[in-house]
Amino acid sequence: MSRSAALALRTVQLFVGLFLYGASTALQVRAVVGVSSWTVLTEGLEHVLPWSFGLITVVSSGVILLFWIPLRQRPGIGTLLNALAIGPSADLVLWLVPTPPELGGRILLFVAGTVLLAVATAFYIGAGFGTGARDGLMVGLHQRLGWPIWLARTLVEVTVVVVGWFLGGDVGAGTVVAAFVIGPMVQPLMPVFRRFPWSPDRAPRLEARPATVTEPAPAP
């Protein structure tokens, strides 16, 4: 596969993954059984900062990037697109998908959103263009400290929920469930989406070298 074709397919993988990430967030919101851990933190910060929800989200992303420095993480184009693409895709799915009237339907929607979030996370990270600010903490802890993906993600999720809850953020049953299950779901999916022929993690095959021809020894 040529480099240009591989780059094009990686770009498609990135945008599909980011769209699914936004869609999964919207499904969890429509489920109304508990917001995500980072939303809990943002809601909590609204109680102590005179800023809007959106401004807190943007500023907190910048603060989170500072934690990348000791973890030796480098932002990529995926880091920027993460901030730009997830919001519009979430808005689109929120417009398309209503909240189910029954609790059973909301629970199924939450489960679908949680599974889709795990798939989307591994899918867009596998494109190799960099992670979003928040997912970068998970990857950095994994690469720098050698922690398993599930442990790094769970630690980040639980810490964020606890801090947000103490600040006054709204915690529901879905928040607690997602905080503990997302990490174990993402870990086995990460290598799956790095095995595509165009994946940057796949080492290029070396071209076979021509065999050395040995001249026959002269007859005595």
C-alpha positions, 0 to 999 in steps of 0.5 A: 500500500502506498503512503498516500493511500495509507494516509487517506485511510488513516484520515477516514478512520480518524474522522469516523472515530471522532464522529462515533465518539460524539455520537456516543456522548449524545446517546449517554446524554439522551439516556438520562441515567447519569452524565459522563465523568468529565461532564460531572467535573465541568458541572462542578467547576461551574459552581466555583467559577464564573464561567460558562459550561463551554468556556470551562470545557475549553479551558480545562482541555488546556489545563489537562494538556499541561499534565501531558508534559511529565507524561511525555505526550505530544499533541497531534492533529487528532488532538485539535480535531478532537476538540472541533469534531466531537461537539458537532457530531454530538449535536447532530445525534442529539437532534436525531435521537430523542430520550426514550419515555421508558426506563428500559429504553433509556438503559438500553440507550446508555449501554449502547452509548457506553459500548460505542464510546469504547469502540470510538476511543480505540478506533480514533486513537488507532489512526495514529494522529494523536489523542484528545486531551483527556484520552491522552492522560490514559495513553500517557499513564500507560506508556510512561508508567506501564499501567494497563489501559484499563487501570489508567482509564479507570483511575482517570475516570474515578478521580474526575468523578470524585472531584466533580462530585465534591464540587457539586457536579451531578452524579447518577448511576450511569456515571458510576457504571461508566467510570468503572467499565470504560477502561476494561472495554477500551483495553482489548479494543486498542490493539484491534484497531491498530492492525489494519494494513494502513495502521502506523503501528504496523512495521513496514515489511522489508523488501527481500534482498536478492540472494548472493550468487556464489561463483562455483569453485574452479575445478582442480 
